[in-house]
Amino acid sequence: MSEISVIISTYNAEAWLEKVLWGYSCQTFKDFEIVLADDGSGPKTKDLIDDFVKNTGLKINHVWQEDDGFQKSRILNKAIVACSSDYIVMSDGDCIPRADFLEIHQNNKEKGYFLSGGYFMLPMDISQKIDKNDIISGNCFSLKWLKSNGLEGSFKNNKLTAKGTISKLLNRLTPTNPSWNGHNASGWKQDIVAINGFDERMQYGGQDRELGERLTNYGIKSKQIRYSAICIHLDHKRGYKTPESIAKNQAIRKHTRTSKTPWTAFGIKKD
């Protein structure tokens, strides 16, 4: 059994997923498995996974379901069940992890807590420019390299440059709430299963935050590591984001917060 299970969600995005898997191939922390939560991708994704397993030695468990529209919460629940480790890191198939990404999660995990990381969003032109060599060399996490490829200045650039004491200080000072973020969060499998995983009624937008709100209702505290555990977020279209899905999800989240319930009847187990 691996020390960490990494759940990565994907759907027909092989070009981005390939970059992400190269990121996991050069992690400083090695004792992990990848559980790929695949919401109905075609055969190209399976071919990509098979190549990576053969050429890199990455341990990848491909958990797939038939395409039935946007059913990310459902496939994530299947992936949670499939995890063989006691500790789960969750991210997305468009987020390339820095080499120390899993090491940071491993070093900061603590019973009674979940960890809340962030992401560094890239524009589409830079997302497309990044190749295997840029990932393995770490250039795509270098502010100098990114600026040479058109990245504009911003306070958020501190995510890429902060190290050690500075990153810990920024983690404490940031006004951003340490929520469960689907692109970069981690917690204990037993806690996630105890609240019945994701609410499968939820569509695009906020199902990760709602999971974190129920973890909080269950008594789990959160720790901020957004300036320590770094992943870069590749740009993409968000075709499933609709006013209807956002409104539906907001109503479910409001009920979760006001009722203080940790359990969903629409999760891993169906009541």
ZIUR-V262157 format. One record per run of one state. SS is the DSSP state (alpha for helix, beta for strand, coil for the rest). FROM is the first residue (numbers start at 1). TO is the last residue. If there is no record, write none. Layout:
ss=SS from=FROM to=TO
ss=SS from=FROM to=TO
//
This chain:
ss=coil from=1 to=3
ss=beta from=4 to=10
ss=coil from=11 to=13
ss=alpha from=14 to=25
ss=coil from=26 to=31
ss=beta from=32 to=38
ss=coil from=39 to=42
ss=alpha from=43 to=56
ss=coil from=57 to=59
ss=beta from=60 to=64
ss=coil from=65 to=71
ss=alpha from=72 to=82
ss=coil from=83 to=86
ss=beta from=87 to=92
ss=coil from=93 to=94
ss=beta from=95 to=97
ss=coil from=98 to=100
ss=alpha from=101 to=108
ss=coil from=109 to=112
ss=beta from=113 to=116
ss=coil from=117 to=119
ss=beta from=120 to=121
ss=coil from=122 to=123
ss=alpha from=124 to=129
ss=coil from=130 to=131
ss=alpha from=132 to=137
ss=coil from=138 to=138
ss=alpha from=139 to=141
ss=coil from=142 to=142
ss=alpha from=143 to=148
ss=coil from=149 to=154
ss=alpha from=155 to=161
ss=coil from=162 to=163
ss=alpha from=164 to=173
ss=coil from=174 to=183
ss=beta from=184 to=188
ss=alpha from=189 to=194
ss=coil from=195 to=206
ss=alpha from=207 to=217
ss=coil from=218 to=220
ss=beta from=221 to=224
ss=coil from=225 to=230
ss=beta from=231 to=233
ss=coil from=234 to=242
ss=alpha from=243 to=259
ss=coil from=260 to=265
ss=beta from=266 to=266
ss=coil from=267 to=269
ss=beta from=270 to=270
ss=coil from=271 to=271
//
